[in-house]
């Protein structure tokens, strides 16, 4: 059984940690590409936002991200190496993340056991809504962890958490 308060807190905590990791950084900082195989902070944040949109859709909420931008940050898209059309400013990404946090945590807290047990199809696979929310929370936390290292590319040389 999934606890709706725990699920909601996962998204809330990820938003808080992400906010702390980007504090003091500029949009240009968010576009710095690591030397190793990976992607810039801007992409990672946009990727989190894209997957929050998927969570919102599963919860019956209306997506709020521009479709052109969404395509740049979705799974399998090319790395973002420069400020091209559709790349969102760091502040815009954080505003979207914050807005989505409010919408998702509010919706998740109101879910019933029956709603969490509802089958949700995604691609070819099917799982319960509770399982999907748990997975998306884990997926998001994985990427939030990457923000610590991507912050350091800007020369911060600090420890946020």
OpenMM code with the backbone's topology and positions (N, CA, C; nanometers):
from openmm import Vec3, app, unit

residues = "UNK UNK UNK UNK UNK UNK UNK UNK UNK UNK UNK UNK UNK UNK UNK UNK UNK UNK UNK UNK UNK UNK UNK UNK UNK UNK UNK UNK UNK UNK UNK UNK UNK UNK UNK UNK UNK UNK UNK UNK UNK UNK UNK UNK UNK UNK UNK UNK UNK UNK UNK UNK UNK UNK UNK UNK UNK UNK UNK UNK UNK UNK UNK UNK UNK UNK UNK UNK UNK UNK UNK UNK UNK UNK UNK UNK UNK UNK UNK UNK UNK UNK UNK UNK UNK UNK UNK UNK UNK UNK UNK UNK UNK UNK UNK UNK UNK UNK UNK UNK UNK UNK UNK UNK UNK UNK UNK UNK UNK UNK UNK UNK UNK UNK UNK UNK UNK UNK UNK UNK UNK UNK UNK UNK UNK UNK UNK UNK UNK UNK UNK UNK UNK UNK UNK UNK UNK UNK UNK UNK UNK UNK UNK UNK UNK UNK UNK UNK UNK UNK UNK UNK UNK UNK UNK UNK UNK UNK UNK UNK UNK".split()
positions = [
    Vec3(0.0847, -0.1184, 0.0000),
    Vec3(0.0000, 0.0000, 0.0000),
    Vec3(0.0887, 0.1240, 0.0000),
    Vec3(0.0546, 0.2188, -0.0820),
    Vec3(0.1292, 0.3431, -0.0908),
    Vec3(0.0669, 0.4488, -0.0001),
    Vec3(0.1503, 0.5212, 0.0709),
    Vec3(0.1066, 0.6284, 0.1598),
    Vec3(0.1103, 0.7589, 0.0806),
    Vec3(-0.0043, 0.8240, 0.0654),
    Vec3(-0.0124, 0.9448, -0.0161),
    Vec3(0.0709, 1.0590, 0.0426),
    Vec3(0.0826, 1.0651, 0.1744),
    Vec3(0.1649, 1.1709, 0.2346),
    Vec3(0.3121, 1.1506, 0.2010),
    Vec3(0.3572, 1.0263, 0.2024),
    Vec3(0.4962, 0.9961, 0.1678),
    Vec3(0.5214, 1.0294, 0.0210),
    Vec3(0.4304, 0.9885, -0.0669),
    Vec3(0.4460, 1.0172, -0.2098),
    Vec3(0.4507, 1.1680, -0.2350),
    Vec3(0.3619, 1.2420, -0.1717),
    Vec3(0.3599, 1.3877, -0.1894),
    Vec3(0.4888, 1.4504, -0.1377),
    Vec3(0.5382, 1.4003, -0.0253),
    Vec3(0.6618, 1.4551, 0.0315),
    Vec3(0.7842, 1.4306, -0.0554),
    Vec3(0.7848, 1.3227, -0.1316),
    Vec3(0.8965, 1.2965, -0.2223),
    Vec3(0.9096, 1.4113, -0.3224),
    Vec3(0.7988, 1.4509, -0.3839),
    Vec3(0.8022, 1.5594, -0.4819),
    Vec3(0.8354, 1.6927, -0.4149),
    Vec3(0.7804, 1.7138, -0.2972),
    Vec3(0.8060, 1.8375, -0.2223),
    Vec3(0.9547, 1.8485, -0.1863),
    Vec3(1.0120, 1.7397, -0.1363),
    Vec3(1.1535, 1.7392, -0.0964),
    Vec3(1.2436, 1.7584, -0.2191),
    Vec3(1.2115, 1.6930, -0.3290),
    Vec3(1.2915, 1.7094, -0.4503),
    Vec3(1.2914, 1.8541, -0.4985),
    Vec3(1.1787, 1.9196, -0.4866),
    Vec3(1.1690, 2.0605, -0.5257),
    Vec3(1.2561, 2.1471, -0.4352),
    Vec3(1.2525, 2.1208, -0.3068),
    Vec3(1.3316, 2.1976, -0.2106),
    Vec3(1.4810, 2.1797, -0.2374),
    Vec3(1.5243, 2.0566, -0.2558),
    Vec3(1.6662, 2.0297, -0.2800),
    Vec3(1.7116, 2.0943, -0.4104),
    Vec3(1.6314, 2.0827, -0.5135),
    Vec3(1.6659, 2.1430, -0.6421),
    Vec3(1.6800, 2.2943, -0.6287),
    Vec3(1.5900, 2.3567, -0.5566),
    Vec3(1.5977, 2.5011, -0.5342),
    Vec3(1.7273, 2.5406, -0.4667),
    Vec3(1.7696, 2.4613, -0.3704),
    Vec3(1.8963, 2.4899, -0.3016),
    Vec3(2.0150, 2.4687, -0.3946),
    Vec3(2.0071, 2.3702, -0.4810),
    Vec3(2.1190, 2.3418, -0.5714),
    Vec3(2.1372, 2.4501, -0.6781),
    Vec3(2.0318, 2.5150, -0.7204),
    Vec3(2.0444, 2.6169, -0.8252),
    Vec3(2.0620, 2.7577, -0.7690),
    Vec3(2.0506, 2.7712, -0.6386),
    Vec3(2.0620, 2.9029, -0.5757),
    Vec3(2.1947, 2.9692, -0.6138),
    Vec3(2.1843, 3.0927, -0.6622),
    Vec3(2.3028, 3.1700, -0.6982),
    Vec3(2.3567, 3.1416, -0.8376),
    Vec3(2.2979, 3.0471, -0.9090),
    Vec3(2.3450, 3.0150, -1.0442),
    Vec3(2.2705, 3.0988, -1.1472),
    Vec3(2.3341, 3.1190, -1.2600),
    Vec3(2.2732, 3.1930, -1.3707),
    Vec3(2.2260, 3.0952, -1.4783),
    Vec3(2.1513, 3.1490, -1.5727),
    Vec3(2.1078, 3.0659, -1.6857),
    Vec3(2.2308, 3.0132, -1.7607),
    Vec3(2.3307, 3.0982, -1.7815),
    Vec3(2.4535, 3.0546, -1.8497),
    Vec3(2.5205, 2.9401, -1.7733),
    Vec3(2.5194, 2.9477, -1.6408),
    Vec3(2.5744, 2.8388, -1.5588),
    Vec3(2.5008, 2.7079, -1.5861),
    Vec3(2.3701, 2.7175, -1.6060),
    Vec3(2.2892, 2.5964, -1.6249),
    Vec3(2.3162, 2.5290, -1.7591),
    Vec3(2.3812, 2.5983, -1.8499),
    Vec3(2.4101, 2.5428, -1.9824),
    Vec3(2.5503, 2.4836, -1.9927),
    Vec3(2.6295, 2.4931, -1.8859),
    Vec3(2.7648, 2.4374, -1.8885),
    Vec3(2.7582, 2.2863, -1.9031),
    Vec3(2.8314, 2.2353, -2.0010),
    Vec3(2.8305, 2.0924, -2.0321),
    Vec3(2.9447, 2.0216, -1.9602),
    Vec3(2.9172, 1.9115, -1.8916),
    Vec3(3.0259, 1.8389, -1.8255),
    Vec3(3.1195, 1.7748, -1.9277),
    Vec3(3.2447, 1.7543, -1.8890),
    Vec3(3.3421, 1.6906, -1.9773),
    Vec3(3.3083, 1.5439, -2.0001),
    Vec3(3.2502, 1.4804, -1.8996),
    Vec3(3.2129, 1.3398, -1.9098),
    Vec3(3.0789, 1.3275, -1.9818),
    Vec3(3.0441, 1.2053, -2.0193),
    Vec3(2.9166, 1.1813, -2.0856),
    Vec3(2.8037, 1.2156, -1.9884),
    Vec3(2.7248, 1.3099, -2.0221),
    Vec3(2.6153, 1.3549, -1.9383),
    Vec3(2.5498, 1.4739, -2.0039),
    Vec3(2.4724, 1.5455, -1.9312),
    Vec3(2.4063, 1.6621, -1.9861),
    Vec3(2.4118, 1.7756, -1.8858),
    Vec3(2.3829, 1.8949, -1.9333),
    Vec3(2.3921, 2.0147, -1.8512),
    Vec3(2.2775, 2.0218, -1.7497),
    Vec3(2.2943, 2.1082, -1.6528),
    Vec3(2.1940, 2.1292, -1.5486),
    Vec3(2.0601, 2.1702, -1.6089),
    Vec3(2.0628, 2.2545, -1.7104),
    Vec3(1.9407, 2.3004, -1.7739),
    Vec3(1.8607, 2.1815, -1.8276),
    Vec3(1.9299, 2.0897, -1.8947),
    Vec3(1.8616, 1.9716, -1.9465),
    Vec3(1.8040, 1.8878, -1.8324),
    Vec3(1.8830, 1.8628, -1.7302),
    Vec3(1.8382, 1.7783, -1.6187),
    Vec3(1.7126, 1.8378, -1.5543),
    Vec3(1.7114, 1.9688, -1.5328),
    Vec3(1.5927, 2.0329, -1.4740),
    Vec3(1.4724, 2.0236, -1.5676),
    Vec3(1.4960, 2.0473, -1.6966),
    Vec3(1.3880, 2.0362, -1.7937),
    Vec3(1.3345, 1.8943, -1.8042),
    Vec3(1.4235, 1.7980, -1.7913),
    Vec3(1.3858, 1.6568, -1.7945),
    Vec3(1.2968, 1.6229, -1.6740),
    Vec3(1.3304, 1.6770, -1.5587),
    Vec3(1.2469, 1.6584, -1.4395),
    Vec3(1.1079, 1.7193, -1.4636),
    Vec3(1.1049, 1.8386, -1.5220),
    Vec3(0.9778, 1.9063, -1.5493),
    Vec3(0.8937, 1.8239, -1.6469),
    Vec3(0.9560, 1.7694, -1.7522),
    Vec3(0.8833, 1.6870, -1.8494),
    Vec3(0.8181, 1.5674, -1.7796),
    Vec3(0.8925, 1.5051, -1.6900),
    Vec3(0.8374, 1.3886, -1.6225),
    Vec3(0.7327, 1.4270, -1.5174),
    Vec3(0.7425, 1.5455, -1.4651),
    Vec3(0.6343, 1.5933, -1.3774),
    Vec3(0.5073, 1.6145, -1.4594),
    Vec3(0.5229, 1.6555, -1.5841),
    Vec3(0.4052, 1.6689, -1.6711),
    Vec3(0.3379, 1.5330, -1.6888),
    Vec3(0.4187, 1.4281, -1.7015),
    Vec3(0.3630, 1.2937, -1.7156),
    Vec3(0.2879, 1.2542, -1.5883),
    Vec3(0.3421, 1.2907, -1.4740),
    Vec3(0.2745, 1.2660, -1.3469),
    Vec3(0.1427, 1.3435, -1.3442),
    Vec3(0.1478, 1.4692, -1.3864),
    Vec3(0.0263, 1.5507, -1.3875),
    Vec3(-0.0810, 1.4869, -1.4757),
    Vec3(-0.0407, 1.4377, -1.5918),
    Vec3(-0.1372, 1.3741, -1.6816),
    Vec3(-0.1993, 1.2506, -1.6166),
    Vec3(-0.1182, 1.1707, -1.5466),
    Vec3(-0.1713, 1.0524, -1.4777),
    Vec3(-0.2707, 1.0918, -1.3685),
    Vec3(-0.2503, 1.2095, -1.3120),
    Vec3(-0.3381, 1.2590, -1.2055),
    Vec3(-0.4592, 1.3352, -1.2602),
    Vec3(-0.4676, 1.3465, -1.3927),
    Vec3(-0.5791, 1.4163, -1.4548),
    Vec3(-0.5634, 1.5671, -1.4578),
    Vec3(-0.4403, 1.6151, -1.4370),
    Vec3(-0.4133, 1.7591, -1.4386),
    Vec3(-0.3698, 1.8038, -1.5778),
    Vec3(-0.3900, 1.9299, -1.6083),
    Vec3(-0.3552, 1.9854, -1.7383),
    Vec3(-0.2071, 2.0207, -1.7447),
    Vec3(-0.1354, 1.9700, -1.8465),
    Vec3(0.0064, 2.0055, -1.8624),
    Vec3(0.0229, 2.1562, -1.8809),
    Vec3(0.1359, 2.2094, -1.8355),
    Vec3(0.1586, 2.3544, -1.8447),
    Vec3(0.2845, 2.3902, -1.9219),
    Vec3(0.3601, 2.2920, -1.9673),
    Vec3(0.4857, 2.3168, -2.0375),
    Vec3(0.4605, 2.3328, -2.1875),
    Vec3(0.5341, 2.4224, -2.2503),
    Vec3(0.5253, 2.4438, -2.3937),
    Vec3(0.5711, 2.3165, -2.4664),
    Vec3(0.4927, 2.2667, -2.5632),
    Vec3(0.5286, 2.1425, -2.6332),
    Vec3(0.6648, 2.1475, -2.7047),
    Vec3(0.7027, 2.2630, -2.7584),
    Vec3(0.8333, 2.2753, -2.8250),
    Vec3(0.9452, 2.2534, -2.7244),
    Vec3(0.9323, 2.3135, -2.6081),
    Vec3(1.0333, 2.2958, -2.5038),
    Vec3(1.0309, 2.1526, -2.4521),
    Vec3(0.9122, 2.0991, -2.4374),
    Vec3(0.8999, 1.9630, -2.3857),
    Vec3(0.9807, 1.8646, -2.4697),
    Vec3(0.9767, 1.8792, -2.5995),
    Vec3(1.0491, 1.7881, -2.6888),
    Vec3(1.2001, 1.7956, -2.6672),
    Vec3(1.2515, 1.9120, -2.6306),
    Vec3(1.3963, 1.9280, -2.6081),
    Vec3(1.4453, 1.8538, -2.4848),
    Vec3(1.3583, 1.8328, -2.3881),
    Vec3(1.3976, 1.7767, -2.2592),
    Vec3(1.3485, 1.6332, -2.2369),
    Vec3(1.2736, 1.5788, -2.3303),
    Vec3(1.2171, 1.4454, -2.3106),
    Vec3(1.3234, 1.3378, -2.3288),
    Vec3(1.2933, 1.2198, -2.2816),
    Vec3(1.3843, 1.1056, -2.2892),
    Vec3(1.4306, 1.0844, -2.4333),
    Vec3(1.5601, 1.0669, -2.4510),
    Vec3(1.6160, 1.0386, -2.5818),
    Vec3(1.6473, 1.1603, -2.6669),
    Vec3(1.6172, 1.2799, -2.6168),
    Vec3(1.6464, 1.4000, -2.6949),
    Vec3(1.7966, 1.4287, -2.6927),
    Vec3(1.8416, 1.5084, -2.7883),
    Vec3(1.9835, 1.5445, -2.7968),
    Vec3(2.0240, 1.6303, -2.6785),
    Vec3(2.1526, 1.6249, -2.6412),
    Vec3(2.2011, 1.7118, -2.5332),
    Vec3(2.1782, 1.8592, -2.5666),
    Vec3(2.1532, 1.9375, -2.4654),
    Vec3(2.1417, 2.0821, -2.4829),
    Vec3(2.2808, 2.1400, -2.4605),
    Vec3(2.3385, 2.1924, -2.5661),
    Vec3(2.4743, 2.2463, -2.5580),
    Vec3(2.4793, 2.3975, -2.5805),
    Vec3(2.3657, 2.4546, -2.6171),
    Vec3(2.3604, 2.5991, -2.6367),
    Vec3(2.2175, 2.6476, -2.6191),
    Vec3(2.2041, 2.7776, -2.6142),
    Vec3(2.0746, 2.8415, -2.5918),
    Vec3(1.9995, 2.8525, -2.7248),
    Vec3(1.9277, 2.7469, -2.7631),
    Vec3(1.8522, 2.7458, -2.8879),
    Vec3(1.7039, 2.7657, -2.8589),
    Vec3(1.6250, 2.7810, -2.9667),
    Vec3(1.4811, 2.7999, -2.9501),
    Vec3(1.4211, 2.6844, -2.8703),
    Vec3(1.3424, 2.7189, -2.7716),
    Vec3(1.2762, 2.6198, -2.6885),
    Vec3(1.3467, 2.5921, -2.5568),
    Vec3(1.4767, 2.6277, -2.5487),
    Vec3(1.5485, 2.6084, -2.4219),
    Vec3(1.4934, 2.7092, -2.3224),
    Vec3(1.4536, 2.6605, -2.2075),
    Vec3(1.3941, 2.7477, -2.1069),
    Vec3(1.5014, 2.8084, -2.0173),
    Vec3(1.4791, 2.9314, -1.9776),
    Vec3(1.5687, 2.9988, -1.8845),
    Vec3(1.5639, 2.9248, -1.7503),
    Vec3(1.6724, 2.9314, -1.6769),
    Vec3(1.6802, 2.8649, -1.5478),
    Vec3(1.5644, 2.9067, -1.4566),
    Vec3(1.5342, 3.0355, -1.4522),
    Vec3(1.4233, 3.0843, -1.3686),
    Vec3(1.2893, 3.0261, -1.4131),
    Vec3(1.2700, 3.0126, -1.5445),
    Vec3(1.1455, 2.9546, -1.5953),
    Vec3(1.1324, 2.8090, -1.5529),
    Vec3(1.2417, 2.7346, -1.5624),
    Vec3(1.2404, 2.5942, -1.5211),
    Vec3(1.2046, 2.5812, -1.3737),
    Vec3(1.2649, 2.6663, -1.2920),
    Vec3(1.2367, 2.6597, -1.1484),
    Vec3(1.0933, 2.7033, -1.1174),
    Vec3(1.0401, 2.8004, -1.1917),
    Vec3(0.8995, 2.8403, -1.1739),
    Vec3(0.8059, 2.7250, -1.2090),
    Vec3(0.8350, 2.6559, -1.3205),
    Vec3(0.7536, 2.5413, -1.3592),
    Vec3(0.7601, 2.4317, -1.2538),
    Vec3(0.8803, 2.4050, -1.2059),
    Vec3(0.8985, 2.3025, -1.1034),
    Vec3(0.8168, 2.3357, -0.9792),
    Vec3(0.8196, 2.4608, -0.9392),
    Vec3(0.7450, 2.5050, -0.8211),
    Vec3(0.5937, 2.4947, -0.8427),
    Vec3(0.5468, 2.5404, -0.9573),
    Vec3(0.4034, 2.5319, -0.9889),
    Vec3(0.3575, 2.3868, -0.9888),
    Vec3(0.4371, 2.3020, -1.0530),
    Vec3(0.4015, 2.1605, -1.0618),
    Vec3(0.4041, 2.0948, -0.9239),
    Vec3(0.4960, 2.1378, -0.8408),
    Vec3(0.5026, 2.0842, -0.7053),
    Vec3(0.3717, 2.1085, -0.6324),
    Vec3(0.3202, 2.2286, -0.6409),
    Vec3(0.1939, 2.2615, -0.5746),
    Vec3(0.0789, 2.1771, -0.6290),
    Vec3(0.0718, 2.1674, -0.7619),
    Vec3(-0.0370, 2.0920, -0.8241),
    Vec3(-0.0297, 1.9427, -0.7913),
    Vec3(0.0898, 1.8866, -0.8028),
    Vec3(0.1063, 1.7426, -0.7808),
    Vec3(0.0856, 1.7060, -0.6346),
    Vec3(0.1506, 1.7783, -0.5440),
    Vec3(0.1382, 1.7404, -0.4026),
    Vec3(-0.0059, 1.7548, -0.3544),
    Vec3(-0.0741, 1.8553, -0.4029),
    Vec3(-0.2145, 1.8733, -0.3651),
    Vec3(-0.2995, 1.7573, -0.4178),
    Vec3(-0.2776, 1.7193, -0.5430),
    Vec3(-0.3554, 1.6109, -0.6034),
    Vec3(-0.3236, 1.4762, -0.5387),
    Vec3(-0.1965, 1.4526, -0.5105),
    Vec3(-0.1555, 1.3236, -0.4529),
    Vec3(-0.2137, 1.3061, -0.3127),
    Vec3(-0.2138, 1.4114, -0.2341),
    Vec3(-0.2653, 1.4026, -0.0969),
    Vec3(-0.4125, 1.3618, -0.0918),
    Vec3(-0.4861, 1.3907, -0.1992),
    Vec3(-0.6289, 1.3603, -0.2031),
    Vec3(-0.6616, 1.2244, -0.2637),
    Vec3(-0.5609, 1.1472, -0.3042),
    Vec3(-0.5864, 1.0185, -0.3682),
    Vec3(-0.6384, 0.9154, -0.2673),
    Vec3(-0.7316, 0.8368, -0.3122),
    Vec3(-0.7851, 0.7278, -0.2310),
    Vec3(-0.7091, 0.5995, -0.2624),
    Vec3(-0.7288, 0.4990, -0.1801),
    Vec3(-0.6674, 0.3680, -0.2041),
    Vec3(-0.7128, 0.3123, -0.3391),
    Vec3(-0.8375, 0.3353, -0.3732),
    Vec3(-0.8903, 0.2877, -0.5014),
    Vec3(-0.8210, 0.3568, -0.6175),
    Vec3(-0.7983, 0.4871, -0.6053),
    Vec3(-0.7300, 0.5618, -0.7118),
    Vec3(-0.5857, 0.5140, -0.7273),
    Vec3(-0.5184, 0.4887, -0.6172),
    Vec3(-0.3800, 0.4410, -0.6226),
    Vec3(-0.3700, 0.3021, -0.6844),
    Vec3(-0.4753, 0.2232, -0.6721),
    Vec3(-0.4768, 0.0871, -0.7266),
    Vec3(-0.5180, 0.0827, -0.8739),
    Vec3(-0.5607, 0.1959, -0.9282),
    Vec3(-0.6047, 0.2024, -1.0685),
    Vec3(-0.4880, 0.1711, -1.1618),
    Vec3(-0.5119, 0.0896, -1.2626),
    Vec3(-0.4089, 0.0556, -1.3617),
    Vec3(-0.3858, 0.1752, -1.4544),
    Vec3(-0.2572, 0.2052, -1.4759),
    Vec3(-0.2183, 0.3149, -1.5644),
    Vec3(-0.1252, 0.2574, -1.6698),
    Vec3(-0.1623, 0.2738, -1.7949),
    Vec3(-0.0804, 0.2245, -1.9053),
    Vec3(0.0143, 0.3365, -1.9477),
    Vec3(0.1397, 0.2996, -1.9659),
    Vec3(0.2406, 0.3949, -2.0115),
    Vec3(0.3262, 0.3201, -2.1122),
    Vec3(0.3137, 0.3585, -2.2393),
    Vec3(0.3805, 0.2825, -2.3429),
    Vec3(0.3176, 0.1453, -2.3513),
    Vec3(0.4006, 0.0436, -2.3476),
    Vec3(0.3521, -0.0941, -2.3553),
    Vec3(0.3269, -0.1559, -2.2181),
    Vec3(0.3719, -0.0882, -2.1127),
    Vec3(0.3601, -0.1478, -1.9792),
    Vec3(0.2425, -0.0886, -1.9027),
    Vec3(0.1991, -0.1671, -1.8057),
    Vec3(0.0882, -0.1252, -1.7210),
    Vec3(0.1286, -0.1453, -1.5753),
    Vec3(0.0897, -0.0532, -1.4902),
    Vec3(0.1166, -0.0606, -1.3463),
    Vec3(0.0095, 0.0222, -1.2772),
    Vec3(0.0038, 0.0122, -1.1456),
    Vec3(-0.0947, 0.0924, -1.0732),
    Vec3(-0.0459, 0.2368, -1.0655),
    Vec3(-0.1381, 0.3264, -1.0399),
    Vec3(-0.1021, 0.4670, -1.0236),
    Vec3(-0.0020, 0.4823, -0.9096),
    Vec3(-0.0228, 0.4115, -0.7995),
    Vec3(0.0705, 0.4175, -0.6868),
    Vec3(0.2105, 0.3749, -0.7276),
    Vec3(0.2214, 0.2674, -0.8052),
    Vec3(0.3526, 0.2216, -0.8530),
    Vec3(0.4158, 0.3239, -0.9459),
    Vec3(0.3354, 0.3836, -1.0317),
    Vec3(0.3882, 0.4863, -1.1241),
    Vec3(0.4396, 0.6077, -1.0458),
    Vec3(0.3631, 0.6540, -0.9485),
    Vec3(0.4058, 0.7696, -0.8687),
    Vec3(0.5343, 0.7380, -0.7929),
    Vec3(0.5431, 0.6194, -0.7385),
    Vec3(0.6645, 0.5781, -0.6685),
    Vec3(0.7843, 0.5779, -0.7636),
    Vec3(0.7657, 0.5230, -0.8841),
    Vec3(0.8743, 0.5203, -0.9820),
    Vec3(0.9154, 0.6612, -1.0228),
    Vec3(0.8182, 0.7454, -1.0552),
    Vec3(0.8510, 0.8806, -1.0997),
    Vec3(0.9179, 0.9611, -0.9888),
    Vec3(0.8794, 0.9389, -0.8652),
    Vec3(0.9480, 1.0031, -0.7532),
    Vec3(1.0925, 0.9583, -0.7445),
    Vec3(1.1170, 0.8271, -0.7615),
    Vec3(1.2537, 0.7747, -0.7611),
    Vec3(1.3336, 0.8311, -0.8780),
    Vec3(1.2739, 0.8296, -0.9978),
    Vec3(1.3406, 0.8802, -1.1179),
    Vec3(1.3816, 1.0258, -1.0985),
    Vec3(1.2924, 1.1039, -1.0442),
    Vec3(1.3197, 1.2450, -1.0190),
    Vec3(1.4326, 1.2622, -0.9179),
    Vec3(1.4302, 1.1848, -0.8101),
    Vec3(1.5352, 1.1940, -0.7084),
    Vec3(1.6716, 1.1577, -0.7663),
    Vec3(1.6750, 1.0630, -0.8563),
    Vec3(1.7993, 1.0263, -0.9257),
    Vec3(1.8589, 1.1493, -0.9945),
    Vec3(1.7747, 1.2214, -1.0680),
    Vec3(1.8224, 1.3399, -1.1397),
    Vec3(1.8512, 1.4571, -1.0457),
    Vec3(1.7766, 1.4694, -0.9388),
    Vec3(1.8058, 1.5740, -0.8403),
    Vec3(1.9454, 1.5529, -0.7843),
    Vec3(1.9849, 1.4287, -0.7639),
    Vec3(2.1205, 1.3986, -0.7180),
    Vec3(2.2263, 1.4464, -0.8152),
    Vec3(2.1967, 1.4438, -0.9442),
    Vec3(2.2920, 1.4907, -1.0447),
    Vec3(2.3162, 1.6415, -1.0352),
    Vec3(2.2185, 1.7142, -0.9830),
    Vec3(2.2320, 1.8597, -0.9784),
    Vec3(2.3477, 1.9044, -0.8897),
    Vec3(2.3833, 1.8237, -0.7896),
    Vec3(2.4948, 1.8602, -0.7027),
    Vec3(2.6242, 1.8729, -0.7826),
    Vec3(2.6485, 1.7778, -0.8700),
    Vec3(2.7706, 1.7795, -0.9505),
    Vec3(2.7641, 1.8849, -1.0606),
    Vec3(2.6458, 1.9023, -1.1181),
    Vec3(2.6315, 2.0021, -1.2241),
    Vec3(2.6438, 2.1434, -1.1683),
    Vec3(2.6077, 2.1639, -1.0435),
    Vec3(2.6276, 2.2935, -0.9774),
    Vec3(2.7766, 2.3292, -0.9720),
    Vec3(2.8588, 2.2283, -0.9485),
    Vec3(3.0024, 2.2520, -0.9340),
    Vec3(3.0686, 2.2989, -1.0636),
    Vec3(3.0080, 2.2703, -1.1792),
    Vec3(3.0627, 2.3172, -1.3064),
    Vec3(3.0721, 2.4694, -1.3122),
    Vec3(2.9870, 2.5356, -1.2374),
    Vec3(2.9861, 2.6827, -1.2350),
    Vec3(3.0952, 2.7372, -1.1434),
    Vec3(3.1746, 2.6480, -1.0838),
    Vec3(3.2841, 2.6917, -0.9980),
    Vec3(3.2416, 2.7247, -0.8563),
    Vec3(3.1297, 2.6735, -0.8110),
    Vec3(3.0822, 2.7072, -0.6776),
    Vec3(3.1710, 2.6468, -0.5677),
    Vec3(3.2239, 2.5265, -0.5921),
    Vec3(3.3112, 2.4571, -0.4962),
    Vec3(3.2527, 2.4627, -0.3547),
    Vec3(3.1246, 2.4239, -0.3444),
    Vec3(3.0586, 2.4276, -0.2147),
    Vec3(2.9828, 2.2980, -0.1924),
    Vec3(2.9217, 2.2879, -0.0781),
    Vec3(2.8400, 2.1728, -0.0436),
    Vec3(2.7047, 2.2274, 0.0006),
    Vec3(2.6023, 2.1932, -0.0741),
    Vec3(2.4691, 2.2437, -0.0443),
    Vec3(2.3977, 2.1560, 0.0559),
    Vec3(2.4128, 2.0274, 0.0435),
    Vec3(2.3437, 1.9334, 0.1318),
    Vec3(2.4467, 1.8497, 0.2055),
] * unit.nanometer
topology = app.Topology()
chain = topology.addChain("A")
for resn in residues:
    res = topology.addResidue(resn, chain)
    for name in ("N", "CA", "C"):
        topology.addAtom(name, app.Element.getBySymbol(name[0]), res)
